Amino acid sequence: MATKKMNPMSAMKKASMHHEKAEHHHKEAKKFIQSAIKHPGLLHKELKVPMDKKIPEKKLAKAAKAPGKLGQRARFAETLKGMKK
């Protein structure tokens, strides 16, 4: 079986295209959190905690065990909390 040799220019072009795609994906990945938060303040509203107050740790942990969207939002809030420096 003969292997097909790739033209050096073709290989460079392919590598360049891959780099551009990777760069574009990296830019999108950096901003995923902003796009993930579709309804800011909704978790506060569901847990009946005023927006100007922090959600208590125990209340957030209990909500994280809940099924459905409430649980999803609470788990996401815990994840974001862990990212804080």
Secondary structure by P-SEA (a helix, b strand, c coil): cbbbbccaaaaaaaaaaaaaaaaaaaaaaaacccccccccaaaaaaacccccccccaaaaaaaaacccaaaaaaaaaaaaaaacc
